[in-house]
Amino acid sequence: MSTLFDAILDGDEDGVVRALREGAGPDSREDGETALYRAAVGDEAGIVRLLLAAGADPGLESGEDGGDLPLCGAACGGHAEVASALLAAGAAADQEEAYGFTALAWALRLGHADTARVLLEHGADPDRPGPDGILPLVAAARRGSTGCVRALLDHGATAREAALREARRWIGADIAAELRRGLVAGHDGGETYEAVVRRVREDGGLTVVVELLREDGAPGRGDDRHTGHAAIATLLEAALGLRTPHEELAARALRCGEPEFDDWTTAVAELTARADEETFVTAAAWCAYRDPLRRALGAQVLGALPGFAAGAVPVLRRLAAEASGPAREPALSVVTALGTCAEPSAVPELLALAAHPDPVVRRSVAGSLAGIVPAGHVEALGVLLALSRDGDARVRDWATLALAELPDDTPLVREGLAERLADADPETAAEAARGLAIRQDPRAVDALASVLADGDPEGPARETALAALEYLHDPRVRTRLEWMRPRRS
């Protein structure tokens, strides 16, 4: 018996197969714990599938008191692949374990959005209260998990007003202080604890983690919470048909101060979805503010606002000309917005930002230039050649793509692309090969063959190479490359 559980602990799928062949039952227990539960908690999706294929019961309770379920164990750890395997094998999405918890209740309270979505897709009730009586959407809003809220809304969760009140209650709150108060109130008053706070960037925002350490430094109790409450409020207001004022949405985005976080991106999405004159005028006014983040917000909205490109481009060009200094914003947002507008008249402003010290901005410049540089633009060609030799692989990749998309077919363009065929970054090399294939350069054939034969069989470089085959005029060469199998599997 221990052989099976040792193999599970080691993540040894071959060892599990041997143990099963030697007579270990798929529903074997050790210290009251089933093999399937241990594999599920350990995020061993392959072993879970082996045990299920051997006949393990996906709904069999585990633990000394029989109160634990494999699906709930997977949900607690956020093991979406394991949960999917258990559900596919017949595990009931809403089966309760001890104290009335279901897998969805665990996933929502711990902020595991991918697992929550898998459970909902397999029939978990989006309105089933947890053992504490809290409805799923309210629990997700309290947790601050934008992903969980999106999943519930996509599956028809109805407690939207209550969830909105909960989300608004947490906007701007000192989450670390709230978590610490809750932990201190629940710990043994006979001991002294030191509170340690960590802030982890994940899941489209920050997760605040608070731990109480004992005097000897040993960990005590802990708690954590996501911080996407502003984004959640925006999502719920939209779902309820409420029109949030422009300035409130701006305040939510600017409070988080991170253009890649959910609080920001959700506000931008809501603003751009309005596609009206009022939003255009408001966003254009934001572009004139002194605060660089406010200008970045205005640029993002203008760039994505459908139907207003003609009015947006002059504002964005002016803002690009003013985006000096080493700071990433508003330069990145302006460049990205101009790229979205795909306006050739903005090429001079984009070229002026190509030497920006931040590689993320340079990468965006290269991507924004792709497909909009007019034929014979010598300055743009020189900038793209320089960017294609950048020290950042992603900058080289996008610059090489932009070179490939140039309407020019000159020796200088071809040699610039050929130079990148030996690039250490496989995606850059594949883009270079595609650019040469577009120009019917014979060097493309061997380069594409190399990517297809020696590259990652699941990687984007292979996808680029396969897409490039349409430019090869010789049907025999094209067929040979289409059938070329990667050496690595």
C-alpha positions as CSV (number, residue, x, y, z in Angstrom):
1,M,0.0,0.0,0.0
2,S,2.7,2.4,0.9
3,T,4.3,1.8,-2.5
4,L,1.2,3.5,-4.1
5,F,1.2,6.4,-1.8
6,D,5.0,6.8,-2.0
7,A,4.6,7.0,-5.8
8,I,1.9,9.6,-5.4
9,L,4.0,11.7,-3.1
10,D,6.9,11.6,-5.5
11,G,4.7,12.4,-8.5
12,D,5.8,9.1,-10.1
13,E,3.2,8.1,-12.6
14,D,5.1,4.9,-13.6
15,G,5.3,4.0,-10.0
16,V,1.6,4.4,-9.6
17,V,1.0,2.1,-12.6
18,R,3.3,-0.5,-11.1
19,A,1.6,-0.4,-7.8
20,L,-1.8,-0.8,-9.4
21,R,-0.6,-3.7,-11.5
22,E,0.8,-5.3,-8.3
23,G,-2.6,-5.2,-6.7
24,A,-3.0,-1.9,-5.0
25,G,-6.7,-0.8,-5.2
26,P,-7.5,2.5,-6.9
27,D,-9.5,3.4,-3.8
28,S,-6.8,2.4,-1.3
29,R,-6.4,4.4,1.9
30,E,-3.5,5.3,4.1
31,D,-4.2,6.9,7.5
32,G,-7.8,7.2,6.3
33,E,-6.8,9.2,3.3
34,T,-7.7,7.9,-0.2
35,A,-5.1,7.7,-2.9
36,L,-7.3,9.9,-5.2
37,Y,-7.6,12.6,-2.5
38,R,-3.9,12.7,-2.0
39,A,-3.2,13.0,-5.7
40,A,-5.8,15.7,-6.1
41,V,-4.5,17.8,-3.2
42,G,-0.9,17.3,-4.6
43,D,-2.0,18.6,-8.0
44,E,-1.0,15.4,-9.7
45,A,-3.3,15.5,-12.7
46,G,-1.7,12.6,-14.5
47,I,-1.9,10.4,-11.4
48,V,-5.5,11.4,-10.8
49,R,-6.3,10.3,-14.4
50,L,-4.5,7.0,-13.8
51,L,-6.4,6.3,-10.7
52,L,-9.8,7.2,-12.3
53,A,-9.0,5.0,-15.3
54,A,-8.3,2.1,-12.8
55,G,-11.7,2.6,-11.3
56,A,-11.3,5.1,-8.4
57,D,-14.5,6.6,-7.3
58,P,-14.3,10.4,-7.9
59,G,-16.9,11.1,-5.2
60,L,-15.5,8.9,-2.5
61,E,-15.0,10.7,0.8
62,S,-11.5,10.7,2.4
63,G,-10.0,11.5,5.8
64,E,-10.3,9.9,9.2
65,D,-13.8,11.2,9.6
66,G,-14.7,10.8,5.9
67,G,-15.4,14.5,5.5
68,D,-13.0,15.4,2.6
69,L,-13.6,15.1,-1.1
70,P,-11.0,15.0,-3.9
71,L,-12.9,17.7,-5.8
72,C,-12.8,20.0,-2.8
73,G,-9.2,19.3,-2.2
74,A,-8.4,20.3,-5.8
75,A,-10.5,23.4,-5.4
76,C,-8.7,24.5,-2.3
77,G,-5.4,24.3,-4.1
78,G,-6.7,25.9,-7.3
79,H,-5.9,22.8,-9.3
80,A,-8.1,23.4,-12.3
81,E,-6.8,20.5,-14.4
82,V,-7.3,18.0,-11.6
83,A,-10.8,19.4,-11.0
84,S,-11.6,19.0,-14.7
85,A,-10.4,15.4,-14.7
86,L,-12.5,14.5,-11.6
87,L,-15.6,16.2,-13.1
88,A,-15.2,14.4,-16.4
89,A,-15.0,11.1,-14.5
90,G,-18.4,11.8,-12.8
91,A,-17.6,13.8,-9.7
92,A,-20.7,15.9,-8.7
93,A,-19.9,19.5,-9.0
94,D,-22.0,20.5,-6.0
95,Q,-21.3,17.5,-3.7
96,E,-20.8,18.7,-0.1
97,E,-18.0,17.7,2.1
98,A,-17.8,18.2,5.9
99,Y,-19.4,21.4,7.2
100,G,-21.3,21.9,4.0
101,F,-18.6,23.2,1.8
102,T,-18.7,22.5,-1.9
103,A,-15.8,22.8,-4.3
104,L,-17.2,26.1,-5.7
105,A,-17.5,27.6,-2.2
106,W,-13.8,26.8,-1.6
107,A,-12.6,28.1,-4.9
108,L,-14.5,31.4,-4.6
109,R,-13.3,32.0,-1.0
110,L,-9.7,31.4,-2.0
111,G,-9.9,33.3,-5.3
112,H,-9.1,30.4,-7.7
113,A,-10.9,31.8,-10.8
114,D,-9.8,29.1,-13.3
115,T,-11.0,26.3,-11.0
116,A,-14.3,28.2,-10.3
117,R,-14.9,28.5,-14.1
118,V,-14.3,24.7,-14.6
119,L,-16.8,23.9,-11.8
120,L,-19.4,26.3,-13.3
121,E,-18.9,24.8,-16.7
122,H,-19.7,21.4,-15.2
123,G,-22.9,22.5,-13.6
124,A,-22.0,24.0,-10.2
125,D,-24.8,26.2,-9.0
126,P,-23.8,29.9,-9.3
127,D,-26.4,30.9,-6.7
128,R,-25.9,28.2,-4.1
129,P,-25.1,29.7,-0.7
130,G,-22.1,28.6,1.1
131,P,-22.2,27.0,4.6
132,D,-22.0,30.5,6.1
133,G,-25.1,31.5,4.1
134,I,-23.1,33.9,1.8
135,L,-24.1,33.8,-1.9
136,P,-21.3,32.9,-4.4
137,L,-21.2,36.3,-6.1
138,V,-21.0,38.1,-2.7
139,A,-18.2,35.8,-1.6
140,A,-16.3,36.5,-4.8
141,A,-16.8,40.2,-4.4
142,R,-15.6,40.1,-0.8
143,R,-12.5,38.1,-1.9
144,G,-11.7,40.8,-4.5
145,S,-11.3,38.2,-7.3
146,T,-12.2,39.8,-10.6
147,G,-11.8,36.4,-12.4
148,C,-14.2,34.7,-10.0
149,V,-16.8,37.4,-10.5
150,R,-16.5,37.3,-14.3
151,A,-17.0,33.5,-14.2
152,L,-20.1,33.8,-12.0
153,L,-21.6,36.6,-14.1
154,D,-20.9,34.5,-17.3
155,H,-22.9,31.7,-15.7
156,G,-25.9,33.8,-14.6
157,A,-25.2,34.5,-11.0
158,T,-28.0,36.8,-9.7
159,A,-27.0,38.3,-6.4
160,R,-25.7,41.4,-8.2
161,E,-26.9,44.2,-6.0
162,A,-25.6,42.5,-2.8
163,A,-22.3,41.8,-4.4
164,L,-22.0,45.4,-5.6
165,R,-22.6,46.7,-2.1
166,E,-19.9,44.3,-0.9
167,A,-17.4,45.4,-3.6
168,R,-18.0,49.1,-2.9
169,R,-17.4,48.6,0.8
170,W,-13.9,47.4,0.1
171,I,-12.8,50.0,-2.5
172,G,-10.1,52.1,-0.9
173,A,-10.1,50.1,2.3
174,D,-6.8,49.3,4.1
175,I,-7.0,45.6,3.4
176,A,-3.8,44.7,5.3
177,A,-5.2,46.4,8.4
178,E,-8.6,44.7,8.0
179,L,-7.0,41.3,7.7
180,R,-4.7,41.9,10.6
181,R,-7.6,42.9,12.8
182,G,-9.4,39.7,11.9
183,L,-6.4,37.5,12.6
184,V,-5.5,39.2,15.9
185,A,-9.1,39.0,17.1
186,G,-9.1,35.2,16.5
187,H,-5.7,34.2,17.9
188,D,-4.9,32.9,21.4
189,G,-4.6,36.0,23.7
190,G,-1.8,34.3,25.7
191,E,0.7,34.7,22.9
192,T,2.4,37.7,21.3
193,Y,2.4,37.9,17.5
194,E,4.1,40.1,14.9
195,A,2.2,40.8,11.8
196,V,4.0,40.5,8.5
197,V,2.5,41.9,5.3
198,R,3.4,40.9,1.8
199,R,1.9,42.2,-1.5
200,V,2.1,39.8,-4.4
201,R,1.4,40.8,-8.0
202,E,-0.8,38.1,-9.5
203,D,-4.2,37.5,-11.2
204,G,-4.4,41.0,-12.7
205,G,-3.7,42.8,-9.5
206,L,-2.3,42.6,-6.0
207,T,-2.9,39.9,-3.4
208,V,-2.4,41.2,0.1
209,V,-1.0,38.5,2.4
210,V,-0.9,38.9,6.2
211,E,0.8,36.4,8.5
212,L,1.1,36.4,12.3
213,L,4.5,35.2,13.5
214,R,5.0,33.9,17.0
215,E,7.8,35.3,19.2
216,D,10.1,32.5,18.1
217,G,9.5,33.4,14.4
218,A,7.3,30.4,13.8
219,P,4.3,31.1,11.5
220,G,0.9,31.4,13.2
221,R,-2.3,32.2,11.4
222,G,-2.5,33.9,8.1
223,D,-5.0,35.3,5.6
224,D,-5.0,36.9,2.2
225,R,-7.2,38.8,-0.2
226,H,-7.2,40.0,-3.8
227,T,-7.6,43.7,-4.4
228,G,-9.8,43.9,-7.5
229,H,-12.8,45.4,-5.7
230,A,-12.9,48.5,-7.9
231,A,-12.9,46.3,-11.1
232,I,-15.6,44.1,-9.6
233,A,-17.8,47.2,-8.8
234,T,-17.4,48.3,-12.4
235,L,-18.4,44.9,-13.8
236,L,-21.4,44.6,-11.5
237,E,-22.6,48.2,-12.3
238,A,-22.4,47.3,-16.0
239,A,-24.3,44.0,-15.4
240,L,-27.0,46.0,-13.6
241,G,-27.3,48.6,-16.3
242,L,-25.9,51.4,-14.1
243,R,-23.9,54.2,-15.8
244,T,-20.9,55.0,-13.6
245,P,-19.7,58.6,-14.0
246,H,-16.5,59.1,-16.0
247,E,-14.6,60.6,-13.1
248,E,-15.5,57.6,-10.8
249,L,-14.1,55.2,-13.3
250,A,-11.0,57.3,-13.7
251,A,-10.6,57.4,-9.9
252,R,-10.8,53.6,-9.8
253,A,-8.1,53.2,-12.4
254,L,-5.8,55.9,-11.0
255,R,-6.2,54.6,-7.5
256,C,-4.5,51.3,-8.5
257,G,-2.0,53.2,-10.6
258,E,-1.1,50.2,-12.7
259,P,-2.3,50.2,-16.3
260,E,-2.1,46.4,-16.5
261,F,-4.2,45.7,-13.4
262,D,-7.9,44.8,-13.5
263,D,-9.0,47.9,-11.8
264,W,-7.5,50.0,-14.6
265,T,-8.3,47.7,-17.6
266,T,-11.9,47.2,-16.5
267,A,-12.5,50.9,-16.2
268,V,-11.0,51.5,-19.7
269,A,-13.1,48.7,-21.2
270,E,-16.3,50.2,-19.7
271,L,-15.4,53.7,-21.0
272,T,-14.6,52.5,-24.5
273,A,-17.7,50.4,-24.7
274,R,-19.8,53.6,-24.4
275,A,-18.5,54.9,-27.8
276,D,-20.1,58.3,-27.3
277,E,-19.1,61.9,-27.8
278,E,-19.1,62.6,-24.1
279,T,-16.6,59.9,-23.4
280,F,-14.4,61.2,-26.3
281,V,-14.4,64.7,-25.0
282,T,-13.6,63.6,-21.5
283,A,-10.8,61.3,-22.5
284,A,-9.3,64.1,-24.7
285,A,-9.4,66.4,-21.8
286,W,-7.6,63.9,-19.6
287,C,-4.7,63.9,-22.2
288,A,-4.1,67.5,-21.2
289,Y,-3.6,66.8,-17.5
290,R,-0.2,67.1,-15.9
291,D,-0.5,63.8,-14.1
292,P,1.2,61.2,-16.5
293,L,-1.1,58.4,-15.4
294,R,-4.2,60.5,-16.1
295,R,-2.7,61.2,-19.6
296,A,-2.1,57.5,-20.0
297,L,-5.7,56.7,-19.1
298,G,-7.0,59.3,-21.6
299,A,-4.7,57.9,-24.3
300,Q,-5.9,54.3,-23.8
301,V,-9.5,55.3,-24.0
302,L,-9.0,57.4,-27.1
303,G,-7.1,54.7,-28.8
304,A,-9.8,52.1,-28.3
305,L,-12.9,54.3,-28.6
306,P,-14.7,53.0,-31.7
307,G,-15.7,55.5,-34.3
308,F,-13.5,58.4,-33.1
309,A,-10.1,57.6,-34.7
310,A,-10.1,60.8,-36.8
311,G,-10.5,63.0,-33.8
312,A,-8.3,60.9,-31.5
313,V,-5.1,60.7,-33.7
314,P,-4.3,64.4,-33.6
315,V,-4.6,64.4,-29.8
316,L,-2.5,61.3,-29.5
317,R,0.2,62.6,-31.9
318,R,0.5,65.8,-29.8
319,L,0.7,63.7,-26.6
320,A,3.4,61.5,-28.1
321,A,5.5,64.5,-29.0
322,E,5.3,65.6,-25.4
323,A,6.1,62.1,-23.9
324,S,9.7,62.8,-23.0
325,G,11.8,61.3,-20.2
326,P,12.5,57.8,-19.1
327,A,9.1,57.1,-17.4
328,R,7.1,54.3,-19.0
329,E,3.9,56.2,-18.9
330,P,2.3,57.9,-20.7
331,A,4.6,56.9,-23.5
332,L,3.5,53.3,-23.5
333,S,-0.2,54.0,-23.5
334,V,0.2,56.7,-26.3
335,V,2.2,54.4,-28.5
336,T,-0.2,51.5,-28.0
337,A,-3.2,53.8,-28.7
338,L,-1.5,55.0,-32.0
339,G,-0.9,51.4,-33.0
340,T,-4.5,50.6,-32.4
341,C,-5.6,53.5,-34.6
342,A,-3.1,52.2,-37.3
343,E,-2.7,55.7,-38.7
344,P,0.4,56.2,-41.0
345,S,0.4,60.0,-40.2
346,A,1.6,59.0,-36.7
347,V,4.8,57.3,-37.9
348,P,7.1,60.4,-37.1
349,E,5.9,60.5,-33.5
350,L,6.4,56.7,-33.1
351,L,9.9,56.9,-34.5
352,A,10.8,59.6,-32.0
353,L,10.0,57.2,-29.2
354,A,11.9,54.3,-30.6
355,A,15.0,55.1,-28.5
356,H,13.0,55.1,-25.2
357,P,15.0,53.5,-22.4
358,D,12.2,51.2,-21.4
359,P,12.2,48.1,-23.6
360,V,8.4,47.7,-23.1
361,V,7.9,51.0,-24.8
362,R,10.4,50.1,-27.6
363,R,8.5,46.8,-28.1
364,S,5.3,48.7,-28.4
365,V,6.8,51.1,-30.9
366,A,8.0,48.3,-33.1
367,G,4.6,46.6,-32.9
368,S,2.7,49.8,-33.7
369,L,4.9,50.4,-36.8
370,A,4.0,47.0,-38.2
371,G,1.8,47.5,-41.3
372,I,1.6,51.3,-41.3
373,V,5.0,52.4,-42.6
374,P,4.6,53.7,-46.2
375,A,6.9,52.5,-48.9
376,G,10.3,54.1,-49.2
377,H,10.3,55.6,-45.7
378,V,14.1,55.5,-45.1
379,E,14.0,56.8,-41.6
380,A,11.5,54.1,-40.5
381,L,13.6,51.4,-42.1
382,G,16.7,52.6,-40.2
383,V,14.8,52.6,-36.9
384,L,13.3,49.1,-37.5
385,L,16.8,47.7,-38.4
386,A,18.2,49.2,-35.2
387,L,15.3,47.8,-33.1
388,S,15.7,44.4,-34.8
389,R,19.2,44.3,-33.1
390,D,17.9,45.4,-29.7
391,G,19.1,43.6,-26.6
392,D,15.6,42.7,-25.6
393,A,14.3,39.6,-27.5
394,R,10.7,40.8,-27.6
395,V,11.8,44.1,-29.1
396,R,13.7,42.2,-31.8
397,D,10.7,40.0,-32.4
398,W,8.3,42.8,-33.0
399,A,10.8,44.9,-35.0
400,T,11.5,41.9,-37.3
401,L,7.7,41.4,-37.7
402,A,7.4,45.1,-38.7
403,L,10.3,44.6,-41.2
404,A,8.5,41.6,-42.7
405,E,5.4,43.8,-43.1
406,L,7.2,46.6,-44.9
407,P,5.9,47.1,-48.5
408,D,9.5,47.5,-49.6
409,D,11.5,44.7,-51.2
410,T,15.1,46.0,-51.3
411,P,18.5,44.4,-50.6
412,L,18.7,46.4,-47.4
413,V,15.3,45.0,-46.1
414,R,16.2,41.4,-47.2
415,E,19.7,41.6,-45.5
416,G,18.1,42.9,-42.4
417,L,15.8,40.0,-42.3
418,A,18.5,37.5,-43.2
419,E,20.6,38.8,-40.3
420,R,17.9,37.7,-37.9
421,L,17.6,34.1,-39.2
422,A,20.3,33.1,-36.7
423,D,18.7,35.0,-33.8
424,A,18.7,33.2,-30.4
425,D,15.0,34.0,-30.0
426,P,13.1,31.4,-32.1
427,E,10.1,33.7,-32.7
428,T,12.4,36.4,-34.1
429,A,14.0,33.9,-36.4
430,A,10.6,32.6,-37.6
431,E,9.4,36.2,-38.3
432,A,12.6,36.8,-40.3
433,A,12.0,33.6,-42.4
434,R,8.4,34.7,-43.0
435,G,9.6,38.1,-44.2
436,L,11.9,36.5,-46.7
437,A,9.2,34.1,-47.8
438,I,7.0,37.1,-48.5
439,R,9.7,38.4,-50.8
440,Q,10.3,35.0,-52.4
441,D,13.9,35.0,-51.1
442,P,15.3,31.4,-51.5
443,R,16.9,31.6,-48.0
444,A,13.4,31.4,-46.5
445,V,13.0,27.6,-47.4
446,D,15.9,26.3,-45.3
447,A,15.1,28.7,-42.5
448,L,11.5,27.6,-42.3
449,A,12.6,24.0,-42.5
450,S,14.9,24.6,-39.5
451,V,12.1,26.1,-37.4
452,L,9.6,23.3,-38.3
453,A,12.1,20.5,-37.7
454,D,14.1,21.7,-34.7
455,G,11.8,24.2,-32.9
456,D,9.2,23.7,-30.1
457,P,6.4,21.7,-31.6
458,E,3.8,23.7,-29.6
459,G,5.5,27.1,-29.7
460,P,4.5,30.3,-31.5
461,A,7.6,30.1,-33.8
462,R,6.2,27.0,-35.4
463,E,2.8,28.7,-35.9
464,T,4.6,31.6,-37.6
465,A,6.6,29.3,-39.9
466,L,3.4,27.3,-40.9
467,A,1.7,30.6,-41.7
468,A,4.6,31.6,-43.9
469,L,4.2,28.6,-46.1
470,E,1.4,30.3,-48.0
471,Y,4.0,32.6,-49.6
472,L,6.0,29.8,-51.1
473,H,5.0,29.4,-54.8
474,D,6.5,26.0,-55.4
475,P,3.8,23.5,-54.4
476,R,6.3,20.6,-53.9
477,V,8.4,22.7,-51.5
478,R,5.3,23.9,-49.7
479,T,3.9,20.3,-49.3
480,R,7.3,19.0,-48.1
481,L,7.4,21.6,-45.4
482,E,3.8,21.2,-44.4
483,W,4.4,17.5,-43.7
484,M,7.7,18.1,-41.8
485,R,7.4,16.7,-38.3
486,P,9.3,18.3,-35.4
487,R,12.2,16.2,-34.1
488,R,11.3,17.2,-30.5
489,S,8.0,15.9,-29.1
